[in-house]
Amino acid sequence: EQVLARRVRQLGALESISRELSATLDLQRLFETIVARAIDETNATTGQLGLVDAAGQQLTFVAWQGFAPEVVEANRGKAWPVERGGVAGRVLRTGQAARVGDVREDPDYIVINPDLRSELCVPIPVRAASPTGRDGVERAPSAHSADAPISSAPLNP
């Protein structure tokens, strides 16, 4: 029953994002909706959404939630080379989601907020051409259980 209830919530989140995508041309609003739903589904305290450039070389975070304003401002528009882009860079290079139980023990982790202790990073492939680039990644640092489902679905309805 719990698995079914969790799956229904996930499908509801995807439906909500799809509805938002269909209803708006405001990409920033869409990105913020995706982060908010990811935070809700993972019980996270913070979340980010980043976009990778068409060449797959630079990752830029475009939506933030739960971070202090000074952290957001210090990192807004900052392009991270995928080759040294922390856990998100590793996820983009491998295409595999990462659940990091303690970021202090992960050699790829780059400190953005020293209070964060765990991270969940999931690649979201975008299959059709879009103004946002080829791929995206959602990153929601928080305490995540090992049995939490990790799923990724195309953003194109």
Sequence and secondary structure as in RCSB ss.txt:
>XXXX:A:sequence
EQVLARRVRQLGALESISRELSATLDLQRLFETIVARAIDETNATTGQLGLVDAAGQQLTFVAWQGFAPEVVEAN
RGKAWPVERGGVAGRVLRTGQAARVGDVREDPDYIVINPDLRSELCVPIPVRAASPTGRDGVERAPSAHSADAPI
SSAPLNP
>XXXX:A:secstr
 HHHHHHHHHHHHHHHHHHHHHH   HHHHHHHHHHHHHHHHT S EEEEEE TTS EEEEEEEESS HHHHHHH
TT EEEGGG HHHHHHHHH   EEES GGG TT   S TT   EEEEEEE  S  TT SEEEEE  S   TTS  
    S  
